[in-house]
Amino acid sequence: IAAYCQNGNGKEAFELFHEMQLKGVIQDKVTLVTILDACARLATLVEGMEIHASIIDIGFQANVVVGNALVNMY
């Protein structure tokens, strides 16, 4: 996901992220921060808000790095 984002392929990053979700892969902080960066770059607020809800469900909302990524995304 990070490689896609760093090379300007945010759409592909989202596709991979959704594939991971469908297969039941548990997201870690790095994955969430990276996909939030893709949301910010693509200005996809709805996707970002859905990921924000996932972050709350998982319990990462208190993490400083994740919080900074959320601020950047919004």
N, CA, C and O atoms as CSV, one atom per row, in Angstrom:
chain,resi,resn,atom,element,x,y,z
A,1,ILE,N,N,0.834,-1.182,0.000
A,1,ILE,CA,C,0.000,0.000,0.000
A,1,ILE,C,C,0.879,1.246,0.000
A,1,ILE,O,O,0.616,2.204,-0.726
A,2,ALA,N,N,1.915,1.220,0.814
A,2,ALA,CA,C,2.804,2.380,0.887
A,2,ALA,C,C,3.482,2.645,-0.449
A,2,ALA,O,O,3.618,3.798,-0.859
A,3,ALA,N,N,3.902,1.595,-1.122
A,3,ALA,CA,C,4.564,1.773,-2.423
A,3,ALA,C,C,3.610,2.401,-3.438
A,3,ALA,O,O,4.001,3.285,-4.200
A,4,TYR,N,N,2.368,1.945,-3.446
A,4,TYR,CA,C,1.383,2.545,-4.336
A,4,TYR,C,C,1.205,4.027,-4.019
A,4,TYR,O,O,1.207,4.859,-4.926
A,5,CYS,N,N,1.052,4.360,-2.747
A,5,CYS,CA,C,0.842,5.755,-2.352
A,5,CYS,C,C,2.034,6.635,-2.702
A,5,CYS,O,O,1.873,7.745,-3.210
A,6,GLN,N,N,3.221,6.133,-2.426
A,6,GLN,CA,C,4.425,6.918,-2.683
A,6,GLN,C,C,4.659,7.160,-4.165
A,6,GLN,O,O,5.354,8.104,-4.542
A,7,ASN,N,N,4.083,6.312,-5.005
A,7,ASN,CA,C,4.260,6.461,-6.448
A,7,ASN,C,C,3.025,7.036,-7.140
A,7,ASN,O,O,2.873,6.928,-8.357
A,8,GLY,N,N,2.142,7.652,-6.337
A,8,GLY,CA,C,0.995,8.338,-6.898
A,8,GLY,C,C,-0.124,7.434,-7.390
A,8,GLY,O,O,-0.933,7.843,-8.223
A,9,ASN,N,N,-0.178,6.213,-6.884
A,9,ASN,CA,C,-1.203,5.254,-7.304
A,9,ASN,C,C,-2.182,4.995,-6.169
A,9,ASN,O,O,-2.332,3.864,-5.706
A,10,GLY,N,N,-2.844,6.055,-5.729
A,10,GLY,CA,C,-3.765,5.946,-4.611
A,10,GLY,C,C,-4.922,5.005,-4.877
A,10,GLY,O,O,-5.372,4.297,-3.976
A,11,LYS,N,N,-5.407,4.996,-6.118
A,11,LYS,CA,C,-6.529,4.116,-6.448
A,11,LYS,C,C,-6.148,2.654,-6.241
A,11,LYS,O,O,-6.936,1.877,-5.703
A,12,GLU,N,N,-4.958,2.280,-6.661
A,12,GLU,CA,C,-4.484,0.913,-6.480
A,12,GLU,C,C,-4.291,0.591,-4.997
A,12,GLU,O,O,-4.531,-0.535,-4.561
A,13,ALA,N,N,-3.853,1.596,-4.227
A,13,ALA,CA,C,-3.695,1.408,-2.787
A,13,ALA,C,C,-5.040,1.079,-2.149
A,13,ALA,O,O,-5.132,0.196,-1.297
A,14,PHE,N,N,-6.091,1.803,-2.571
A,14,PHE,CA,C,-7.426,1.521,-2.051
A,14,PHE,C,C,-7.907,0.135,-2.442
A,14,PHE,O,O,-8.522,-0.564,-1.637
A,15,GLU,N,N,-7.628,-0.263,-3.673
A,15,GLU,CA,C,-8.037,-1.596,-4.118
A,15,GLU,C,C,-7.378,-2.670,-3.262
A,15,GLU,O,O,-8.035,-3.627,-2.853
A,16,LEU,N,N,-6.100,-2.520,-2.993
A,16,LEU,CA,C,-5.388,-3.480,-2.160
A,16,LEU,C,C,-5.919,-3.456,-0.727
A,16,LEU,O,O,-6.083,-4.508,-0.108
A,17,PHE,N,N,-6.185,-2.277,-0.206
A,17,PHE,CA,C,-6.716,-2.148,1.145
A,17,PHE,C,C,-8.067,-2.864,1.257
A,17,PHE,O,O,-8.313,-3.593,2.218
A,18,HIS,N,N,-8.928,-2.650,0.276
A,18,HIS,CA,C,-10.241,-3.310,0.296
A,18,HIS,C,C,-10.112,-4.825,0.147
A,18,HIS,O,O,-10.869,-5.580,0.758
A,19,GLU,N,N,-9.164,-5.262,-0.655
A,19,GLU,CA,C,-8.922,-6.702,-0.798
A,19,GLU,C,C,-8.472,-7.299,0.537
A,19,GLU,O,O,-8.897,-8.391,0.914
A,20,MET,N,N,-7.605,-6.567,1.248
A,20,MET,CA,C,-7.159,-7.019,2.562
A,20,MET,C,C,-8.346,-7.134,3.517
A,20,MET,O,O,-8.438,-8.096,4.280
A,21,GLN,N,N,-9.248,-6.162,3.478
A,21,GLN,CA,C,-10.428,-6.196,4.345
A,21,GLN,C,C,-11.304,-7.398,4.023
A,21,GLN,O,O,-11.783,-8.086,4.925
A,22,LEU,N,N,-11.512,-7.647,2.732
A,22,LEU,CA,C,-12.355,-8.770,2.319
A,22,LEU,C,C,-11.787,-10.110,2.760
A,22,LEU,O,O,-12.532,-11.043,3.059
A,23,LYS,N,N,-10.460,-10.197,2.799
A,23,LYS,CA,C,-9.811,-11.442,3.195
A,23,LYS,C,C,-9.623,-11.552,4.708
A,23,LYS,O,O,-9.074,-12.538,5.198
A,24,GLY,N,N,-10.079,-10.540,5.442
A,24,GLY,CA,C,-10.017,-10.592,6.894
A,24,GLY,C,C,-8.673,-10.240,7.496
A,24,GLY,O,O,-8.413,-10.559,8.656
A,25,VAL,N,N,-7.812,-9.586,6.724
A,25,VAL,CA,C,-6.512,-9.171,7.251
A,25,VAL,C,C,-6.733,-8.023,8.232
A,25,VAL,O,O,-7.385,-7.033,7.898
A,26,ILE,N,N,-6.198,-8.156,9.424
A,26,ILE,CA,C,-6.338,-7.118,10.437
A,26,ILE,C,C,-5.369,-5.985,10.124
A,26,ILE,O,O,-4.176,-6.204,9.915
A,27,GLN,N,N,-5.905,-4.779,10.097
A,27,GLN,CA,C,-5.066,-3.620,9.782
A,27,GLN,C,C,-4.242,-3.236,10.999
A,27,GLN,O,O,-4.714,-3.278,12.135
A,28,ASP,N,N,-2.998,-2.861,10.730
A,28,ASP,CA,C,-2.161,-2.342,11.796
A,28,ASP,C,C,-2.061,-0.828,11.638
A,28,ASP,O,O,-2.617,-0.255,10.701
A,29,LYS,N,N,-1.359,-0.195,12.548
A,29,LYS,CA,C,-1.244,1.265,12.540
A,29,LYS,C,C,-0.586,1.777,11.269
A,29,LYS,O,O,-1.004,2.797,10.721
A,30,VAL,N,N,0.433,1.080,10.799
A,30,VAL,CA,C,1.147,1.513,9.598
A,30,VAL,C,C,0.221,1.487,8.386
A,30,VAL,O,O,0.214,2.429,7.593
A,31,THR,N,N,-0.545,0.436,8.239
A,31,THR,CA,C,-1.479,0.326,7.121
A,31,THR,C,C,-2.506,1.447,7.171
A,31,THR,O,O,-2.805,2.063,6.148
A,32,LEU,N,N,-3.046,1.714,8.346
A,32,LEU,CA,C,-4.065,2.744,8.480
A,32,LEU,C,C,-3.513,4.137,8.203
A,32,LEU,O,O,-4.165,4.940,7.536
A,33,VAL,N,N,-2.322,4.428,8.708
A,33,VAL,CA,C,-1.702,5.729,8.443
A,33,VAL,C,C,-1.449,5.893,6.948
A,33,VAL,O,O,-1.664,6.971,6.393
A,34,THR,N,N,-1.001,4.844,6.310
A,34,THR,CA,C,-0.703,4.906,4.884
A,34,THR,C,C,-1.959,5.113,4.062
A,34,THR,O,O,-1.959,5.929,3.141
A,35,ILE,N,N,-3.031,4.395,4.370
A,35,ILE,CA,C,-4.253,4.546,3.588
A,35,ILE,C,C,-4.910,5.891,3.873
A,35,ILE,O,O,-5.574,6.442,2.995
A,36,LEU,N,N,-4.742,6.430,5.077
A,36,LEU,CA,C,-5.237,7.782,5.354
A,36,LEU,C,C,-4.496,8.816,4.517
A,36,LEU,O,O,-5.086,9.798,4.068
A,37,ASP,N,N,-3.205,8.593,4.310
A,37,ASP,CA,C,-2.434,9.476,3.428
A,37,ASP,C,C,-2.999,9.430,2.006
A,37,ASP,O,O,-3.095,10.459,1.338
A,38,ALA,N,N,-3.366,8.246,1.553
A,38,ALA,CA,C,-3.973,8.114,0.224
A,38,ALA,C,C,-5.302,8.868,0.168
A,38,ALA,O,O,-5.616,9.499,-0.841
A,39,CYS,N,N,-6.074,8.803,1.242
A,39,CYS,CA,C,-7.340,9.545,1.299
A,39,CYS,C,C,-7.087,11.046,1.173
A,39,CYS,O,O,-7.790,11.749,0.448
A,40,ALA,N,N,-6.084,11.515,1.882
A,40,ALA,CA,C,-5.757,12.944,1.827
A,40,ALA,C,C,-5.326,13.354,0.431
A,40,ALA,O,O,-5.734,14.408,-0.057
A,41,ARG,N,N,-4.515,12.546,-0.211
A,41,ARG,CA,C,-4.021,12.874,-1.554
A,41,ARG,C,C,-5.130,12.846,-2.600
A,41,ARG,O,O,-5.133,13.649,-3.533
A,42,LEU,N,N,-6.069,11.918,-2.440
A,42,LEU,CA,C,-7.158,11.773,-3.415
A,42,LEU,C,C,-8.401,12.570,-3.031
A,42,LEU,O,O,-9.372,12.605,-3.786
A,43,ALA,N,N,-8.376,13.206,-1.868
A,43,ALA,CA,C,-9.517,13.974,-1.362
A,43,ALA,C,C,-10.778,13.123,-1.310
A,43,ALA,O,O,-11.843,13.554,-1.752
A,44,THR,N,N,-10.655,11.919,-0.770
A,44,THR,CA,C,-11.792,11.002,-0.639
A,44,THR,C,C,-12.257,11.002,0.823
A,44,THR,O,O,-11.918,10.116,1.608
A,45,LEU,N,N,-13.035,12.018,1.152
A,45,LEU,CA,C,-13.461,12.204,2.530
A,45,LEU,C,C,-14.332,11.054,3.028
A,45,LEU,O,O,-14.181,10.623,4.171
A,46,VAL,N,N,-15.233,10.552,2.200
A,46,VAL,CA,C,-16.125,9.479,2.631
A,46,VAL,C,C,-15.322,8.234,2.994
A,46,VAL,O,O,-15.561,7.623,4.036
A,47,GLU,N,N,-14.372,7.855,2.140
A,47,GLU,CA,C,-13.502,6.708,2.442
A,47,GLU,C,C,-12.736,6.961,3.734
A,47,GLU,O,O,-12.618,6.074,4.578
A,48,GLY,N,N,-12.221,8.169,3.881
A,48,GLY,CA,C,-11.466,8.509,5.076
A,48,GLY,C,C,-12.297,8.418,6.339
A,48,GLY,O,O,-11.816,7.973,7.381
A,49,MET,N,N,-13.541,8.839,6.240
A,49,MET,CA,C,-14.430,8.760,7.399
A,49,MET,C,C,-14.735,7.302,7.759
A,49,MET,O,O,-14.855,6.966,8.937
A,50,GLU,N,N,-14.860,6.444,6.756
A,50,GLU,CA,C,-15.073,5.021,7.020
A,50,GLU,C,C,-13.856,4.412,7.706
A,50,GLU,O,O,-13.987,3.606,8.627
A,51,ILE,N,N,-12.678,4.806,7.247
A,51,ILE,CA,C,-11.447,4.309,7.866
A,51,ILE,C,C,-11.332,4.848,9.294
A,51,ILE,O,O,-10.879,4.140,10.193
A,52,HIS,N,N,-11.742,6.103,9.498
A,52,HIS,CA,C,-11.741,6.690,10.838
A,52,HIS,C,C,-12.629,5.865,11.770
A,52,HIS,O,O,-12.255,5.605,12.913
A,53,ALA,N,N,-13.792,5.458,11.291
A,53,ALA,CA,C,-14.684,4.614,12.098
A,53,ALA,C,C,-14.006,3.290,12.441
A,53,ALA,O,O,-14.139,2.793,13.559
A,54,SER,N,N,-13.279,2.719,11.481
A,54,SER,CA,C,-12.542,1.474,11.736
A,54,SER,C,C,-11.472,1.679,12.794
A,54,SER,O,O,-11.248,0.819,13.645
A,55,ILE,N,N,-10.817,2.823,12.729
A,55,ILE,CA,C,-9.768,3.141,13.700
A,55,ILE,C,C,-10.359,3.188,15.111
A,55,ILE,O,O,-9.753,2.692,16.061
A,56,ILE,N,N,-11.525,3.775,15.239
A,56,ILE,CA,C,-12.190,3.840,16.540
A,56,ILE,C,C,-12.566,2.436,17.005
A,56,ILE,O,O,-12.363,2.089,18.169
A,57,ASP,N,N,-13.117,1.622,16.089
A,57,ASP,CA,C,-13.495,0.250,16.438
A,57,ASP,C,C,-12.301,-0.572,16.897
A,57,ASP,O,O,-12.397,-1.345,17.849
A,58,ILE,N,N,-11.180,-0.398,16.213
A,58,ILE,CA,C,-9.973,-1.166,16.539
A,58,ILE,C,C,-9.334,-0.660,17.835
A,58,ILE,O,O,-8.706,-1.428,18.563
A,59,GLY,N,N,-9.497,0.635,18.118
A,59,GLY,CA,C,-8.939,1.209,19.336
A,59,GLY,C,C,-7.636,1.964,19.140
A,59,GLY,O,O,-6.880,2.151,20.093
A,60,PHE,N,N,-7.366,2.401,17.913
A,60,PHE,CA,C,-6.122,3.114,17.628
A,60,PHE,C,C,-6.274,4.638,17.683
A,60,PHE,O,O,-5.319,5.353,17.379
A,61,GLN,N,N,-7.446,5.149,18.063
A,61,GLN,CA,C,-7.671,6.584,18.006
A,61,GLN,C,C,-6.757,7.368,18.941
A,61,GLN,O,O,-6.526,8.556,18.714
A,62,ALA,N,N,-6.238,6.742,19.971
A,62,ALA,CA,C,-5.357,7.433,20.913
A,62,ALA,C,C,-3.900,7.442,20.454
A,62,ALA,O,O,-3.069,8.112,21.067
A,63,ASN,N,N,-3.580,6.719,19.399
A,63,ASN,CA,C,-2.208,6.671,18.897
A,63,ASN,C,C,-1.866,8.004,18.232
A,63,ASN,O,O,-2.620,8.483,17.385
A,64,VAL,N,N,-0.745,8.599,18.607
A,64,VAL,CA,C,-0.355,9.920,18.112
A,64,VAL,C,C,-0.147,9.916,16.598
A,64,VAL,O,O,-0.602,10.833,15.914
A,65,VAL,N,N,0.516,8.925,16.077
A,65,VAL,CA,C,0.790,8.872,14.637
A,65,VAL,C,C,-0.513,8.734,13.851
A,65,VAL,O,O,-0.702,9.403,12.836
A,66,VAL,N,N,-1.400,7.875,14.316
A,66,VAL,CA,C,-2.697,7.709,13.660
A,66,VAL,C,C,-3.500,9.009,13.763
A,66,VAL,O,O,-4.136,9.429,12.797
A,67,GLY,N,N,-3.466,9.637,14.928
A,67,GLY,CA,C,-4.156,10.911,15.115
A,67,GLY,C,C,-3.653,11.984,14.175
A,67,GLY,O,O,-4.445,12.746,13.621
A,68,ASN,N,N,-2.341,12.055,13.989
A,68,ASN,CA,C,-1.772,13.027,13.055
A,68,ASN,C,C,-2.219,12.744,11.624
A,68,ASN,O,O,-2.500,13.673,10.867
A,69,ALA,N,N,-2.286,11.471,11.253
A,69,ALA,CA,C,-2.738,11.112,9.914
A,69,ALA,C,C,-4.210,11.496,9.716
A,69,ALA,O,O,-4.609,11.921,8.632
A,70,LEU,N,N,-5.005,11.341,10.775
A,70,LEU,CA,C,-6.412,11.750,10.689
A,70,LEU,C,C,-6.530,13.263,10.495
A,70,LEU,O,O,-7.314,13.726,9.667
A,71,VAL,N,N,-5.766,14.014,11.247
A,71,VAL,CA,C,-5.787,15.482,11.096
A,71,VAL,C,C,-5.398,15.864,9.681
A,71,VAL,O,O,-6.037,16.719,9.069
A,72,ASN,N,N,-4.364,15.243,9.161
A,72,ASN,CA,C,-3.917,15.520,7.795
A,72,ASN,C,C,-5.002,15.159,6.777
A,72,ASN,O,O,-5.210,15.884,5.804
A,73,MET,N,N,-5.683,14.050,7.002
A,73,MET,CA,C,-6.712,13.597,6.071
A,73,MET,C,C,-7.905,14.551,6.058
A,73,MET,O,O,-8.435,14.872,4.994
A,74,TYR,N,N,-8.329,15.006,7.251
A,74,TYR,CA,C,-9.490,15.901,7.314
A,74,TYR,C,C,-9.122,17.293,6.839
A,74,TYR,O,O,-9.972,18.184,6.822
